[in-house]
């Protein structure tokens, strides 16, 4: 099955309640042959309107971080764990909310084959929810970001701060963690490039404690 086949099926999905109010299924975009896939949590209002991932303010910051890391969207593939916008409609005006566990599980029918088709060497989880979905349930983003972890869907995975988190924390002269985002993108890309030229190895290595040990994964 190709990504186009999956996309065609996903846009018809009625597996959870998010289908009732969505404008577009936000399947993913970028280079499907890239060794690096960025996976966020889910689309917001702008993404729902356009059908594209990371196109709001957070997406603009991600584009800047990619550029500062020497990359662009054409170099990577970008998607989310959930393909439809999760919103609270109780006030009559929709407000973004985290997807429920049920919604996240329902969307794995698209995420897992999507990652299987792309077969990335490295997954960069953008934000804690993505890391908890793809790396481990008790992932601690502030303590464990930037480290290599075994991953079922790639040779290794790394997590980084979500651009929305960074935007909320950019005040008083602080970059809100932006430099860490750029650093993590660079690290993920370098790891992906190294793994492109390495044979497959066992994927059961534990996350290392320091950079020296981390490099032994490669």
C-alpha positions, 0 to 999 in steps of 0.5 A, a space after each residue: 500500500 502506498 501513502 496515496 492509498 492510505 491518504 485516500 482511505 484516511 479522508 473517509 475515516 469515521 472511526 471516532 467522533 472527531 470525524 463529525 466536525 472536521 474540515 480536513 483530514 491532516 494526513 501529512 506532507 513532505 519527503 516520503 523518502 526522507 530518513 527523518 519523520 517529525 511526528 506531532 500530536 494533532 492538527 489545530 484550527 489552521 491545519 484543519 482548514 488547510 489540511 496541512 500539518 504545522 501551518 499556524 504560528 507553531 508551524 511557522 516557528 518549526 519552519 524557522 527551526 528547520 531552516 536554522 538547522 539547515 533543512 526545509 520541509 522538503 527534506 523531512 516528512 511531517 505528520 501527527 499522531 492524530 489526523 483530525 482536529 480535537 476541539 471543545 465545542 461546549 462554548 459554541 466556539 471551538 477551542 483546541 484540546 488534547 485528543 483523548 486516548 480513544 481518539 489517539 488509539 483510533 488514529 493508530 490505524 493510519 499512523 502505524 501503516 504510514 510510518 511503515 510505508 515511509 520506514 524512517 531511520 529516525 523519528 523526531 517526536 515533537 512534544 510530549 504527547 507524541 513521545 508518550 505515544 511512540 517512545 514510552 507512556 511515562 516520557 518526561 519531555 524536559 528531562 529526556 528530550 534530545 536523547 536516543 530511544 529505541 522505537 518500534 517504528 524506526 531505528 531510533 527516536 528522539 523527542 523535542 519541545 513542541 513549538 507551541 510550548 516554546 512560543 508560550 515561554 518566550 518572554 523576558 528575553 528568553 528564547 523559550 527553548 528555541 535553541 534546544 528545538 534547533 539542536 534536537 532537529 540537527 541531532 535527529 538529522 545527523 543520526 538519520 544520515 549516519 543510519 542511512 549508511 549503516 546496516 540494520 542492528 538490534 533495536 533493543 539498546 537502552 537509552 544511554 546516559 550521556 552523549 558519548 554512550 549515545 553515539 555508540 548506538 551508531 
